[in-house]
Amino acid sequence: SIEDIAAACDMIFIAVPVRSIPEVLKALADHVKAGATISDVGSVKEKVVEAAREVLPEGCYFIGGHPLTGSEQRGADFADPQLFNGAYYVLTPLGDCDAEAYSRLHALITDLGARVQAMEPRKHDRAVSVISHLPHLMAMGLMNLALERAEEYPLLRLAAGGFRDMTRIAASSSGIWLDILMENREAVEESLRECISIMLRIED
């Protein structure tokens, strides 16, 4: 159970869809060990960090995390022992973050082969809206357009590597991505509007 895990562990990683993270934090709150470090792997950080500050007791440490790696594939069959090797892994410590807790977490992630980058939560969310969340929206939109056009002619048979590269992430879990886009909707909306403006200039 979550309660048993919380009572036994010195370090805990929460790996659930981002809108479920606050529920897990609440479940941990009354059982977590003093001195324990808690992190997550969600791709939206500001609201997660706020939720952790609200519910976790003093004496344990929350440091938000986001490994910038993975694929559209799901399940244990696609587990990759080299997943973190060479990948960037963002940590979002706040100004009052415990230095020893941060150092332990940093060391563990580095030992996995990842390159740790510290960022402020809001800046992280604005950055990933451009490099991660907007590309996913664009991939979904392009895939839907291709499927509509495929009714007219066998368009998908002609699709080469460029199309596959652009639409690969459209196969990702829709439930996970709905959570991501809803939690980071302000930053995503801003980036989407800027992208639309660029496309309109290209159209002109």
Salt bridges, closest charged atoms under 4 A:
ASP10 OD1 - LYS33 NZ 2.78
ASP40 OD2 - LYS45 NZ 2.81
GLU46 OE2 - ARG122 NH2 3.02
GLU72 OE1 - ARG168 NH1 2.77
ASP96 OD2 - ARG53 NH2 2.69
GLU100 OE2 - ARG104 NH1 3.22
ASP125 OD1 - HIS124 ND1 2.83
ASP179 OD1 - ARG19 NE 2.88
GLU189 OE2 - ARG193 NH2 3.04
GLU190 OE1 - ARG126 NH1 2.61
